[in-house]
Amino acid sequence: MKILLRNASGVLTQDDRDLAEKKFNRLNRYFATQPILELVHFELRGWHRLEVTLRADGRVIRAVGDASDFRQTVDQAVDNCEFRLAKLKDRVSRDKRGSSSRRFPDLESGLSE
């Protein structure tokens, strides 16, 4: 996974960067190709905000985490990404499973006659 971490205020330590990398590497299992993950961190009045943009397999997924602690912010953003990926995976598998029978129910029987 290619991770780009941008920080507006420059207050992130290397430990925080390593933590974010470790947590977001869990998302590799959802993709066939190597995803590109862009993290943008803001800190305003003691609150951390992490905006996530994930690009892989022709899809773009966005998520946000807000908390007073950077570690909680990362956890929220990862959970939000996992929720969105699971939802997308379910939608894609549901579309593949029933698309032909719903659209053209009598097509196969008409071709065999």
Secondary structure, DSSP 8 states (H G I E B T S, - for coil): -EEEEEESS----HHHHHHHHHHHGGGGGG-SS--EEEEEEEEETTEEEEEEEEEETTEEEEEEEEESSHHHHHHHHHHHHHHHHHHHHHHHHHHHHHHHHHH-TTHHHHHH-
